[in-house]
Amino acid sequence: MSDFYRFSKWFTAGCLIVSMSAVPAFAAKTTPAVDKNTNVPAVPRAIPDLEPYHAFDPPQSPAFDLQNLTISGDMRVRPEFRTNSGFGTNSTGVATKDNRFFTQQLIRLGFNYDLSPDVVFFVQPQVSNNFGSLETNEAGAINPGHTGADLFLRQGYMLVRNFLVPNLSMKAGRQLVVWGNHRIFGHFDWNNVGFAFDGVTLRYNHAKVPVELGWLVVAEGNCTQNSGGCGASTNGGGYGGDGNILFARIPMKVSGIAIEPAWIYEEGGATAANGAGGQRGNQSRHTVGARIAGNAGIVDATVEGYYQFGRIGPTGGNTFGAGFNRTINAGAFHADAGVTLPVPMQPRIGAEFNWASGDKNANTSGFGGADTFSQLYPTNHIHFGYMDLMSWQNMMTFGGNLQMRPTANSHFEIAGHYMRLAEEKDNWYSAGQGIFKTTPGTNNEKSLGGEIDVVYTLFFQNNKVGWQLGYGHFFTGDYNKKNGFGTADQNWGYTQLWVNF
């Protein structure tokens, strides 16, 4: 983390030097006032005091114009069931059906205000809850609605276009980061909370070669509350417990083909050191790769792949000076292709292949996990089967699907996936990237099983309302059966109603 902050220090110093050299060009701008005494105390908020505080009844801001305000919103209700969640056994191996049924709801409101053509203010609060469940920080049932604290900020950012130079846009604050087909960064809207990032992103809108840069903060170890001026660190000072992501991406099009090379650097992560998944708190990880997608006539195809290198340190902190360091050597690859037939209902027949590396030492104390691919923050529900039993980590899958439009406002899909481990000594990771099944050291089976999904979607009321019905069946493979994880197949299904405006 010290390398990151040394870089930040010199970067900031460079920006200040550039800014001072540009002062004559901005000499005409006198803020907050002209021809007045400049020997005044610093503005308490460290910004120009263009809108002063008032003792009791402040006037309406003359800058506000209702025509510049846009309000958006959506609401979703989804009942969902799953049978044999443990494939017929519980965590201790006792036979049980472990059937589940629950209903989730989310509500969002977005407020977008254009201060000018180049300055946008956006805030989006969200409420997420499960029917009948206790809310966050709630000690017990208060009333049948269990009203509590599941209100949070999904997005809240300022967007400044033509920032410092023409065609450069800056977005600062809590925001969504979505790349390509959501395999590395996605909003994960299937989840009742989803992914959002605190950070600063830049985009230079070059006509042929746009460039995107970003700094995202996924963990902060020096603040225990959201108030300003963070005090003593709970991690012993320094940068312990921080998680930062830097990235550079060039999402361009060449002859109609999308080519999106990217570099991502992770220092630390959102989980504890040596925790499950890829967002480890003691890592220094580089990810390089690209997505390429295009179509020609009735054929479409996508290829996406990444290689990861760096280090995973000893438990605790973000330093790599002492103790055992592991060298990261991981990768992942995806390819899919499809043909859309020029006949009624526009059926598309597609096939795909997915692979992500595992680690043969994953369950060896102090040595494993460095070769397991880290998928970062994807929307995994739309990949590797809708039952959310697989992530892009230690896996190999083969899939096929048929999609069609029975009517102009509906969509039907049936898909199948055959799933295997890439490395039989590494774990089975679910869509949330956590360990779904810890692989025994004696395991020699890679076959996890197969999945079939059927989903029907109908849009109506001018696409303001969507209704969806889905079902999936997982055929248990030899990995479960031979390791005592259960022999029963798993069923899953849901229906959801989504209203948006």
C-alpha positions in Angstrom: 0.0 0.0 0.0 3.0 2.3 0.6 3.8 2.2 -3.1 0.3 3.2 -4.0 0.4 6.2 -1.6 3.9 7.3 -2.8 2.5 7.3 -6.3 -0.5 9.3 -5.1 1.8 11.9 -3.4 3.8 12.5 -6.5 0.8 12.5 -8.8 -0.9 15.1 -6.5 2.3 17.2 -6.5 2.4 17.0 -10.3 -1.2 18.1 -10.6 -0.5 21.1 -8.3 2.5 22.2 -10.5 0.4 21.9 -13.6 -2.4 23.9 -12.0 -0.1 26.7 -10.9 1.4 26.9 -14.4 -2.1 27.3 -15.8 -3.1 30.2 -13.4 -2.6 33.0 -16.0 -5.1 31.2 -18.3 -7.7 31.3 -15.6 -7.0 34.8 -14.3 -10.3 36.1 -15.5 -12.2 33.8 -13.1 -12.5 35.6 -9.7 -14.3 33.4 -7.2 -16.1 34.0 -4.9 -16.1 37.8 -5.4 -14.4 40.7 -7.0 -13.3 44.1 -5.6 -13.7 43.0 -2.0 -11.4 42.4 0.9 -9.6 39.2 0.4 -8.2 39.1 3.9 -10.9 36.8 5.2 -10.9 33.5 7.1 -10.8 30.3 5.1 -14.2 29.1 4.0 -15.2 26.5 6.6 -16.3 24.0 4.0 -13.1 24.6 1.9 -15.2 25.5 -1.1 -16.3 28.9 -2.5 -19.1 30.2 -0.3 -21.5 31.1 -3.1 -24.5 29.9 -1.1 -24.1 31.3 2.5 -25.7 29.8 5.6 -28.8 31.5 6.9 -29.9 31.8 10.5 -33.5 30.6 10.1 -35.4 30.8 6.8 -33.0 30.5 3.8 -34.2 31.8 0.4 -34.8 29.4 -2.4 -31.7 28.9 -4.5 -31.9 31.0 -7.7 -29.8 28.3 -9.4 -32.5 25.6 -9.0 -34.6 24.9 -12.1 -37.2 22.1 -11.9 -36.8 21.5 -15.6 -33.2 20.3 -14.9 -34.4 17.6 -12.5 -35.0 14.0 -13.6 -36.4 11.4 -11.3 -36.1 7.7 -12.0 -37.2 4.7 -10.0 -37.7 1.0 -10.0 -39.3 -1.7 -7.7 -38.9 -5.4 -7.8 -40.6 -8.2 -5.9 -39.2 -11.8 -6.3 -40.4 -15.0 -4.6 -37.7 -17.7 -5.0 -37.4 -21.4 -3.9 -34.7 -24.0 -3.9 -34.9 -27.7 -3.0 -32.0 -29.9 -1.7 -29.7 -26.9 -1.3 -27.1 -29.2 0.1 -27.7 -32.0 -2.4 -29.5 -34.0 0.3 -27.1 -33.4 3.2 -26.2 -30.6 5.6 -22.8 -29.2 6.4 -22.1 -32.1 8.7 -23.2 -34.8 6.3 -26.5 -35.6 7.9 -29.3 -36.4 5.3 -31.7 -33.4 4.9 -33.7 -31.9 2.1 -32.8 -28.3 3.1 -35.6 -26.8 1.1 -35.9 -22.9 1.1 -38.5 -20.3 0.1 -38.2 -16.6 0.5 -39.3 -13.3 -1.1 -37.0 -10.3 -1.8 -37.9 -6.7 -2.6 -35.9 -3.7 -3.6 -36.9 -0.1 -4.2 -34.8 2.6 -5.8 -35.2 6.3 -6.6 -32.8 8.2 -8.6 -32.5 12.0 -8.6 -30.5 13.5 -11.5 -30.0 17.3 -11.6 -28.1 19.0 -14.4 -26.4 22.1 -13.0 -25.2 22.9 -16.4 -24.6 21.0 -19.7 -21.3 19.8 -18.3 -22.1 19.3 -14.6 -24.4 16.5 -13.3 -25.5 15.7 -9.7 -26.9 12.3 -9.2 -28.1 10.4 -6.0 -29.9 7.1 -5.8 -31.0 5.7 -2.4 -32.2 2.1 -2.2 -34.2 0.0 0.2 -33.7 -3.8 0.2 -35.5 -6.3 2.3 -36.7 -9.9 2.6 -40.3 -10.4 3.4 -40.7 -11.2 7.1 -37.0 -11.0 8.1 -35.4 -8.8 10.7 -33.7 -5.7 9.4 -30.1 -4.6 10.0 -29.3 -3.8 13.6 -32.7 -4.9 14.7 -32.8 -6.8 18.0 -36.2 -8.4 17.6 -39.5 -8.2 15.8 -40.9 -4.6 16.2 -44.0 -5.0 14.0 -45.1 -7.3 11.1 -43.3 -5.1 8.6 -40.0 -5.2 10.6 -39.1 -1.6 9.6 -35.4 -1.1 10.1 -32.1 0.1 8.6 -31.9 -1.5 5.2 -31.8 2.0 3.5 -28.5 2.8 1.9 -26.9 4.9 -0.9 -26.7 2.9 -4.1 -25.2 5.7 -6.1 -24.2 9.3 -5.3 -21.7 11.1 -7.6 -20.9 14.3 -9.4 -20.1 14.0 -13.2 -18.1 16.8 -14.7 -17.7 16.8 -18.5 -14.9 18.7 -20.3 -13.0 18.5 -17.0 -9.8 20.6 -17.4 -9.5 19.7 -21.1 -12.2 19.1 -23.8 -13.7 15.6 -24.0 -12.4 14.5 -20.6 -15.2 13.5 -18.1 -14.7 12.8 -14.4 -17.1 10.9 -12.2 -16.4 11.2 -8.4 -18.4 9.4 -5.7 -20.3 6.2 -5.3 -21.0 4.8 -8.8 -21.5 1.6 -10.8 -18.7 0.1 -12.9 -19.9 -2.2 -15.7 -17.6 -3.6 -18.4 -18.6 -5.6 -21.4 -20.6 -8.7 -20.5 -20.1 -8.1 -16.7 -17.5 -10.9 -16.3 -15.0 -8.7 -14.4 -17.0 -5.6 -13.3 -20.9 -5.6 -13.2 -23.7 -4.0 -11.3 -24.9 -7.5 -10.1 -28.6 -6.3 -10.1 -29.9 -9.9 -9.7 -28.7 -9.6 -6.1 -31.0 -7.6 -3.8 -28.1 -5.1 -3.0 -25.8 -5.3 -6.0 -22.3 -3.8 -6.5 -21.4 -0.1 -6.3 -18.0 1.5 -5.9 -16.6 4.5 -4.1 -14.0 6.2 -6.2 -13.0 8.4 -9.1 -13.2 7.4 -12.7 -12.1 9.3 -15.8 -13.0 8.9 -19.5 -11.4 10.6 -22.4 -13.9 10.5 -25.2 -11.5 10.2 -28.2 -13.4 9.5 -31.4 -11.4 6.4 -32.2 -9.4 5.4 -29.0 -11.3 6.3 -25.8 -9.5 5.8 -22.6 -10.9 5.0 -19.2 -9.0 5.4 -15.9 -10.2 4.7 -12.4 -9.4 4.5 -8.7 -11.8 2.5 -6.6 -11.8 2.0 -2.8 -13.2 -1.3 -1.7 -11.9 -1.3 1.9 -10.8 1.4 4.3 -8.9 0.3 7.4 -8.3 3.6 9.0 -11.9 4.7 9.6 -14.4 3.0 11.9 -17.3 5.4 11.1 -18.5 7.6 8.2 -17.8 10.9 9.9 -15.0 13.1 8.6 -11.5 13.4 10.0 -10.9 9.7 10.8 -9.0 9.2 14.1 -6.8 6.5 15.4 -6.6 3.4 13.2 -7.9 0.1 14.4 -5.2 -1.6 12.4 -2.2 -0.1 14.3 -1.7 2.9 12.0 -0.4 3.1 8.4 -2.5 1.6 5.6 -3.5 -1.7 7.2 -6.9 -3.0 6.0 -7.1 -0.8 2.9 -8.3 -2.1 -0.4 -7.7 -0.1 -3.6 -8.2 -0.8 -7.3 -6.5 1.1 -10.1 -7.5 0.4 -13.7 -6.9 1.5 -17.3 -9.2 0.4 -20.1 -9.5 1.3 -23.8 -13.0 0.3 -25.0 -12.6 0.9 -28.8 -14.2 -0.3 -32.0 -12.2 -1.3 -35.0 -14.2 -2.1 -38.2 -17.3 -2.8 -36.1 -15.5 -5.2 -33.7 -15.4 -4.2 -30.0 -11.9 -4.5 -28.6 -11.5 -3.7 -24.9 -8.0 -4.2 -23.5 -7.6 -3.5 -19.8 -5.1 -3.5 -16.9 -6.3 -3.7 -13.3 -4.2 -3.4 -10.1 -5.5 -4.5 -6.7 -3.7 -3.6 -3.5 -5.5 -5.4 -0.7 -9.1 -6.3 -0.9 -12.6 -6.3 0.6 -12.1 -9.6 2.6 -9.7 -10.6 5.3 -6.2 -11.8 4.6 -6.3 -15.3 3.2 -10.1 -15.1 3.0 -12.2 -17.0 0.5 -12.4 -15.7 -3.0 -10.1 -13.3 -4.8 -10.5 -10.0 -2.9 -7.8 -10.9 -0.3 -6.7 -8.2 2.2 -3.0 -9.2 1.8 -2.6 -9.3 -2.0 -0.9 -7.3 -4.7 -2.5 -8.4 -7.9 -2.3 -7.3 -11.6 -4.9 -8.4 -14.1 -4.2 -7.9 -17.8 -6.4 -9.0 -20.7 -9.2 -8.0 -23.1 -12.6 -8.7 -24.4 -13.3 -8.9 -28.2 -16.8 -9.1 -29.6 -18.5 -8.7 -32.9 -21.0 -10.0 -35.4 -21.1 -10.6 -39.2 -24.5 -11.2 -40.7 -26.3 -13.9 -38.7 -23.2 -15.0 -36.7 -21.9 -13.4 -33.5 -18.9 -14.3 -31.3 -17.2 -13.1 -28.1 -13.7 -14.0 -26.7 -12.5 -12.8 -23.4 -9.4 -13.7 -21.4 -7.2 -12.4 -18.6 -3.9 -13.3 -16.9 -3.1 -12.4 -13.3 0.3 -12.0 -11.6 1.6 -10.5 -8.4 1.9 -11.7 -4.8 -0.1 -12.9 -1.9 1.6 -12.1 1.5 1.4 -13.6 4.9 -1.8 -13.3 7.0 -2.6 -9.8 8.2 -2.1 -6.4 6.7 -1.0 -5.4 3.2 2.8 -5.7 3.6 5.0 -8.2 1.9 8.3 -7.7 3.7 8.3 -10.7 6.1 6.8 -14.1 6.2 5.9 -16.4 3.3 4.9 -14.7 0.0 3.2 -16.6 -2.8 3.5 -15.7 -6.4 0.2 -15.3 -8.3 0.0 -17.1 -11.5 -3.7 -17.4 -12.7 -5.8 -17.0 -15.8 -9.3 -17.3 -17.2 -10.8 -17.6 -20.7 -14.2 -17.4 -22.3 -15.5 -18.0 -25.8 -19.0 -18.1 -27.2 -20.6 -18.0 -30.6 -24.1 -18.1 -31.9 -26.2 -18.0 -35.1 -29.5 -16.1 -35.3 -31.7 -17.6 -37.9 -33.7 -15.2 -40.2 -37.1 -16.8 -39.5 -40.0 -15.9 -37.3 -39.2 -15.6 -33.6 -35.6 -15.0 -34.5 -34.1 -18.1 -32.8 -30.5 -17.9 -31.8 -28.5 -21.1 -31.3 -25.3 -20.7 -29.3 -22.5 -22.5 -27.6 -19.8 -21.4 -25.2 -16.7 -22.6 -23.3 -15.4 -21.2 -20.0 -12.2 -21.9 -18.1 -10.5 -20.4 -15.0 -7.5 -21.7 -13.2 -7.4 -23.3 -9.8 -4.7 -24.1 -7.4 -3.5 -27.6 -6.6 -2.3 -26.3 -3.2 -5.5 -24.5 -2.3 -6.1 -26.6 0.8 -2.5 -26.8 1.9 -1.9 -24.7 5.0 0.1 -21.5 4.2 0.7 -22.3 0.5 -2.5 -22.5 -1.5 -4.7 -20.0 -3.4 -2.2 -18.1 -5.4 -3.1 -19.8 -8.7 -6.9 -19.5 -8.3 -8.2 -16.8 -10.6 -9.9 -13.8 -9.0 -13.0 -12.7 -10.8 -13.2 -9.3 -9.0 -16.8 -7.9 -9.0 -18.9 -9.5 -11.8 -22.6 -10.1 -12.4 -22.3 -13.9 -12.2 -26.0 -14.7 -12.3 -26.0 -14.2 -16.1 -23.0 -16.6 -16.6 -22.4 -20.3 -15.8 -26.0 -21.2 -15.1 -28.8 -19.3 -13.5 -28.8 -21.4 -10.3 -25.7 -19.4 -9.1 -23.6 -22.5 -8.3 -20.5 -21.5 -10.2 -18.1 -18.6 -10.6 -15.1 -18.0 -12.9 -12.7 -19.6 -10.5 -11.3 -23.1 -10.7 -13.7 -24.3 -13.3 -14.3 -25.6 -16.8 -17.8 -25.5 -18.3 -19.3 -26.3 -21.7 -22.7 -24.8 -22.5 -25.3 -24.4 -25.2 -28.5 -22.4 -25.4 -31.5 -21.6 -27.5 -33.1 -18.1 -27.4 -36.1 -16.8 -29.2 -38.8 -14.1 -29.2 -42.3 -15.7 -29.3 -43.7 -12.1 -29.5 -42.2 -8.7 -30.0 -42.4 -8.1 -26.2 -41.3 -11.5 -24.9 -38.2 -13.6 -24.7 -37.7 -17.4 -24.1 -34.4 -19.1 -23.3 -33.4 -22.7 -22.6 -29.7 -23.3 -21.7 -27.6 -26.2 -20.5 -24.1 -26.3 -18.8 -21.8 -29.2 -18.0 -19.5 -28.2 -15.1 -16.1 -29.4 -14.0 -13.3 -28.3 -11.7 -10.1 -27.2 -13.4 -8.0 -28.4 -10.5 -9.4 -31.3 -8.5 -7.5 -30.2 -5.3 -9.0 -26.7 -5.3 -12.5 -25.8 -4.0 -15.8 -25.4 -5.7 -16.7 -21.7 -5.7 -20.2 -20.5 -6.0 -21.4 -17.4 -8.0 -20.7 -15.2 -5.0 -17.0 -16.4 -5.3 -17.0 -17.9 -1.8 -16.2 -21.5 -1.2 -19.3 -23.6 -1.9 -17.7 -26.9 -1.2 -14.2 -27.3 0.4 -12.5 -30.0 -1.5 -11.0 -32.9 0.5 -7.3 -33.6 0.0 -8.3 -37.1 -1.2 -10.5 -35.9 -4.0 -9.8 -37.1 -7.5 -13.1 -36.1 -9.2 -13.6 -33.1 -11.4 -17.2 -33.6 -12.6 -19.5 -31.4 -10.6 -22.6 -32.1 -12.7 -24.9 -30.5 -15.2 -27.6 -27.8 -15.2 -30.6 -27.0 -17.3 -32.4 -23.6 -17.1 -35.6 -22.3 -18.6 -36.5 -18.6 -18.4 -39.5 -16.7 -19.9 -39.7 -12.9 -19.9 -42.6 -10.7 -20.8 -42.6 -6.9 -21.1 -45.7 -4.8 -21.2 -47.0 -1.3 -20.3 -44.6 0.2 -22.8 -41.7 -1.7 -21.2 -42.3 -0.1 -17.9 -43.3 -3.5 -16.4 -41.4 -6.8 -16.7 -42.5 -10.2 -15.5 -40.2 -13.2 -15.5 -40.5 -16.9 -14.7 -37.5 -19.1 -14.3 -36.7 -22.7 -13.4 -33.4 -24.7 -13.1 -32.4 -28.3 -12.4 -28.9 -29.4 -11.3 -27.9 -33.0 -12.0 -25.4 -33.9 -9.2 -22.1 -35.2 -10.4 -19.4 -37.6 -9.1 -17.6 -34.8 -7.1 -20.6 -34.6 -4.7 -21.3 -38.3 -4.6 -17.8 -39.6 -4.0 -16.9 -36.9 -1.4 -20.0 -37.4 0.8 -21.6 -34.1 -0.3 -24.9 -35.6 -1.2 -26.5 -37.5 -4.1 -29.7 -35.6 -4.6 -30.4 -33.3 -7.5 -31.2 -29.6 -6.8 -34.2 -27.7 -8.1 -34.6 -23.9 -8.2 -37.2 -21.5 -9.4 -38.6 -18.0 -9.1 -41.0 -15.4 -10.5 -40.4 -11.7 -10.4 -42.3 -8.5 -11.2 -40.2 -5.4 -11.9 -41.6 -1.9 -12.4 -39.4 1.0 -13.6 -39.7 4.5 -14.8 
